[in-house]
């Protein structure tokens, strides 16, 4: 998917987990104002992208370099939302000559450190564990989620609201009024176009070591985090900020996980133009 100014400065945006390239229309108006083109690819096994057996988080930088080459793009920024954060940081580590900046919004941090799972939702903790220890159960659990999103999207949204704080509950109510329940759930449903295997692999890869150290990310990184985020705890952003060499962390009060997307315009304000 592509948003913003078709002739603008290219920014690759990496979707969260378990969602897809769809649902990032919130980037369109701010990107046009900033002269930015936002490119949202599906990762392997998600949406229309072919599965890639043996893929890794750090290896995704090679995929993005190939996409950029195909589009005639030499230099670009990368943005990661939630579970897309590790992939944005991987590009910063692996492609320093091409990546101008990394922006991470509500990004999940490395999960192989003590205490990393504290504050995650019960659903995410179970899926992170099952995706490695009992992958069939993880796929069954994810399959049940997407069936509910297809058949009873309002019920699925209510379940999300029960896990989230008030800023995100209010955000979901607003989105439901504007897009309808099916519209809100469309990005999740699209992620399962090829079944639950792709989303389950996304959880498994996040639970493993990422294949690079945060200290290897030498390009500038901006971390944006909601203070009331109940999906990605604030301590993830704080841990990453303590280890990234060139980093700025901004924690927004009264903001959650999903509602952080309302500050996309301010994030673009901070990123360098080259």
C-alpha positions as CSV (number, residue, x, y, z in Angstrom):
1,X,0.0,0.0,0.0
2,X,1.1,3.6,-0.7
3,X,0.0,6.8,1.0
4,X,1.0,10.4,1.0
5,X,2.8,12.2,-1.9
6,X,3.6,9.8,-4.7
7,X,6.6,12.0,-5.6
8,X,7.7,12.6,-2.0
9,X,10.6,11.4,0.0
10,X,10.2,7.6,0.5
11,X,9.5,6.2,4.0
12,X,8.9,2.5,4.4
13,X,6.4,1.7,7.1
14,X,6.4,-1.7,8.7
15,X,3.0,-3.0,10.1
16,X,2.4,-4.5,13.5
17,X,1.5,-8.1,14.4
18,X,-0.8,-9.8,13.5
19,X,-2.0,-7.2,11.0
20,X,-1.1,-6.2,7.4
21,X,-0.3,-3.4,4.9
22,X,-3.9,-2.2,5.2
23,X,-5.2,0.3,7.7
24,X,-2.5,2.9,7.5
25,X,-4.6,5.7,5.9
26,X,-3.9,7.8,9.0
27,X,-0.5,8.5,7.4
28,X,-1.9,9.9,4.2
29,X,-2.7,13.6,5.1
30,X,0.4,14.2,7.3
31,X,2.6,12.6,4.7
32,X,1.2,14.8,1.9
33,X,1.8,17.9,4.1
34,X,5.4,16.8,4.7
35,X,6.1,15.8,1.1
36,X,6.5,12.1,2.1
37,X,5.6,8.9,0.3
38,X,4.7,6.1,2.8
39,X,5.2,2.6,1.4
40,X,3.6,-0.2,3.4
41,X,4.7,-3.7,2.4
42,X,3.2,-7.0,3.7
43,X,5.9,-9.1,5.2
44,X,6.4,-12.7,4.0
45,X,3.3,-14.9,4.5
46,X,1.1,-11.9,5.3
47,X,-1.5,-10.6,2.9
48,X,-0.3,-11.1,-0.7
49,X,3.4,-11.6,0.1
50,X,4.7,-15.1,-0.5
51,X,6.0,-17.1,2.5
52,X,9.7,-17.2,2.9
53,X,10.8,-20.3,4.9
54,X,13.8,-19.6,7.2
55,X,13.3,-15.8,7.2
56,X,14.7,-13.8,10.0
57,X,14.1,-10.3,11.4
58,X,17.6,-9.1,10.6
59,X,17.4,-10.6,7.1
60,X,14.3,-8.5,6.3
61,X,16.7,-5.7,5.6
62,X,17.7,-7.5,2.4
63,X,14.0,-7.7,1.3
64,X,13.6,-4.0,1.8
65,X,16.8,-3.2,-0.1
66,X,15.5,-5.3,-3.0
67,X,12.1,-3.5,-3.0
68,X,13.9,-0.2,-2.9
69,X,16.1,-1.2,-5.8
70,X,13.0,-2.3,-7.8
71,X,11.4,1.1,-7.1
72,X,14.5,3.0,-8.0
73,X,14.9,4.3,-4.4
74,X,18.4,4.8,-3.1
75,X,17.9,6.4,0.3
76,X,14.9,6.2,2.6
77,X,13.6,6.4,6.1
78,X,12.0,3.4,7.9
79,X,9.1,3.5,10.4
80,X,8.0,0.6,12.6
81,X,4.7,0.3,14.3
82,X,4.4,-2.0,17.3
83,X,5.7,-5.4,16.1
84,X,7.1,-3.7,13.0
85,X,9.6,-1.9,15.2
86,X,12.2,-4.7,15.2
87,X,12.2,-4.8,11.4
88,X,12.8,-1.0,11.2
89,X,15.7,-1.3,13.6
90,X,17.1,-4.2,11.6
91,X,17.2,-1.9,8.5
92,X,19.0,0.7,10.6
93,X,21.6,-1.8,11.6
94,X,22.0,-3.5,8.3
95,X,21.6,-0.7,5.8
96,X,23.3,2.4,7.4
97,X,24.4,3.7,4.0
98,X,20.8,3.8,2.7
99,X,18.6,4.4,5.8
100,X,18.4,8.1,6.7
101,X,16.5,7.6,10.0
102,X,14.4,5.1,12.0
103,X,11.1,6.0,13.6
104,X,9.5,3.5,16.0
105,X,6.0,4.0,17.4
106,X,4.9,1.8,20.3
107,X,7.6,-0.6,19.2
108,X,8.2,-3.9,20.9
109,X,11.7,-4.3,22.3
110,X,13.9,-7.4,22.5
111,X,12.1,-10.2,24.4
112,X,15.2,-12.2,25.4
113,X,16.0,-10.0,28.4
114,X,14.8,-10.6,32.0
115,X,11.4,-9.0,32.6
116,X,10.7,-8.3,29.0
117,X,7.3,-10.1,29.1
118,X,6.1,-8.1,32.1
119,X,3.1,-5.9,31.2
120,X,2.3,-7.6,27.9
121,X,-1.3,-8.6,27.4
122,X,-2.2,-12.2,28.3
123,X,-3.0,-12.9,24.6
124,X,0.4,-11.7,23.4
125,X,2.2,-13.6,26.1
126,X,0.4,-16.9,25.2
127,X,1.0,-16.4,21.5
128,X,4.7,-15.6,22.0
129,X,5.1,-18.8,24.0
130,X,3.0,-21.1,21.9
131,X,4.5,-19.9,18.6
132,X,7.8,-21.5,19.7
133,X,6.7,-24.4,22.0
134,X,3.4,-25.5,20.4
135,X,3.1,-23.9,17.0
136,X,0.0,-25.8,16.0
137,X,-1.8,-24.4,19.1
138,X,-0.6,-20.9,18.2
139,X,-2.1,-21.3,14.7
140,X,-5.4,-22.6,16.1
141,X,-5.6,-19.7,18.5
142,X,-4.9,-17.2,15.8
143,X,-7.3,-18.8,13.5
144,X,-10.1,-18.5,16.1
145,X,-9.2,-14.8,16.4
146,X,-9.5,-14.1,12.7
147,X,-12.8,-16.1,12.4
148,X,-14.2,-13.9,15.1
149,X,-12.9,-10.8,13.4
150,X,-14.7,-11.9,10.1
151,X,-18.0,-13.1,11.6
152,X,-18.4,-10.8,14.6
153,X,-16.1,-7.8,14.3
154,X,-17.9,-5.8,16.9
155,X,-17.3,-8.6,19.5
156,X,-13.6,-8.7,18.5
157,X,-13.3,-4.9,19.0
158,X,-15.0,-5.3,22.4
159,X,-12.4,-7.9,23.4
160,X,-9.6,-5.5,22.3
161,X,-11.2,-2.7,24.4
162,X,-11.2,-5.0,27.5
163,X,-7.4,-5.4,27.2
164,X,-6.7,-1.7,26.6
165,X,-6.8,1.5,28.6
166,X,-9.2,4.4,28.1
167,X,-7.1,6.3,25.4
168,X,-7.2,3.2,23.1
169,X,-10.8,2.4,24.0
170,X,-11.9,5.9,23.0
171,X,-9.8,5.6,19.8
172,X,-11.5,2.3,18.8
173,X,-14.9,3.7,19.4
174,X,-14.1,6.7,17.1
175,X,-12.7,4.4,14.4
176,X,-15.7,2.1,14.7
177,X,-18.0,5.1,14.1
178,X,-16.0,6.2,11.1
179,X,-15.1,3.0,9.4
180,X,-17.5,0.4,10.9
181,X,-16.4,-2.7,12.8
182,X,-15.5,-4.6,9.6
183,X,-13.3,-1.7,8.5
184,X,-11.4,-1.6,11.8
185,X,-10.8,-5.3,11.5
186,X,-9.9,-5.4,7.8
187,X,-6.1,-5.2,8.4
188,X,-6.2,-8.2,10.8
189,X,-8.4,-10.2,8.4
190,X,-6.0,-9.4,5.5
191,X,-3.0,-10.7,7.4
192,X,-4.6,-14.2,7.4
193,X,-5.3,-14.2,3.6
194,X,-2.9,-17.3,3.4
195,X,-3.9,-18.8,6.7
196,X,-2.5,-18.5,10.2
197,X,1.0,-19.7,9.4
198,X,2.4,-16.3,8.5
199,X,1.1,-14.5,11.7
200,X,2.2,-17.4,13.9
201,X,5.7,-17.0,12.4
202,X,5.7,-13.3,13.1
203,X,5.2,-14.1,16.8
204,X,7.8,-16.8,16.8
205,X,10.4,-14.5,15.3
206,X,9.7,-11.7,17.8
207,X,10.2,-14.1,20.7
208,X,13.7,-15.1,19.4
209,X,16.9,-13.0,19.5
210,X,16.6,-10.6,16.6
211,X,20.0,-11.4,15.1
212,X,21.6,-8.0,15.7
213,X,22.4,-5.9,18.7
214,X,20.7,-2.5,19.3
215,X,24.2,-1.0,19.7
216,X,24.7,-1.8,16.0
217,X,22.0,0.7,14.9
218,X,24.2,3.7,14.1
219,X,21.6,5.8,12.3
220,X,19.4,8.2,14.3
221,X,16.4,6.6,16.0
222,X,13.3,8.3,17.3
223,X,11.2,6.2,19.8
224,X,7.6,7.3,20.4
225,X,5.7,5.7,23.2
226,X,2.3,6.2,24.8
227,X,2.5,6.4,28.6
228,X,-0.7,4.4,29.0
229,X,0.2,1.7,26.4
230,X,-1.2,-1.6,27.7
231,X,0.1,-3.6,24.7
232,X,3.7,-2.6,24.6
233,X,4.8,-1.5,28.0
234,X,6.8,1.7,28.5
235,X,9.8,-0.2,29.8
236,X,10.4,-1.6,26.3
237,X,11.0,1.9,24.9
238,X,13.2,2.8,27.9
239,X,15.3,-0.4,27.5
240,X,15.9,0.3,23.8
241,X,16.7,4.0,24.5
242,X,19.3,2.9,27.0
243,X,21.1,0.8,24.4
244,X,20.7,2.6,21.0
245,X,23.7,4.9,20.3
246,X,21.8,7.8,18.6
247,X,18.3,7.9,20.1
248,X,15.6,10.3,21.1
249,X,12.7,8.9,23.3
250,X,9.4,10.7,23.6
251,X,6.8,9.4,26.0
252,X,3.3,10.9,25.5
253,X,1.0,11.2,28.5
254,X,-2.6,10.2,28.1
255,X,-1.8,8.1,25.1
256,X,-2.0,4.4,24.5
257,X,-0.9,1.9,21.8
258,X,-3.4,2.5,19.0
259,X,-4.1,6.2,19.8
260,X,-0.3,6.9,19.4
261,X,-1.0,6.9,15.6
262,X,-2.8,10.2,16.0
263,X,0.7,11.7,16.5
264,X,2.1,10.6,13.2
265,X,2.3,14.2,12.0
266,X,4.5,15.1,15.0
267,X,6.8,12.1,14.3
268,X,7.3,13.2,10.7
269,X,8.2,16.7,12.0
270,X,11.2,15.1,13.9
271,X,12.7,13.0,11.1
272,X,15.4,14.5,9.0
273,X,14.6,15.4,5.4
274,X,17.6,13.4,4.1
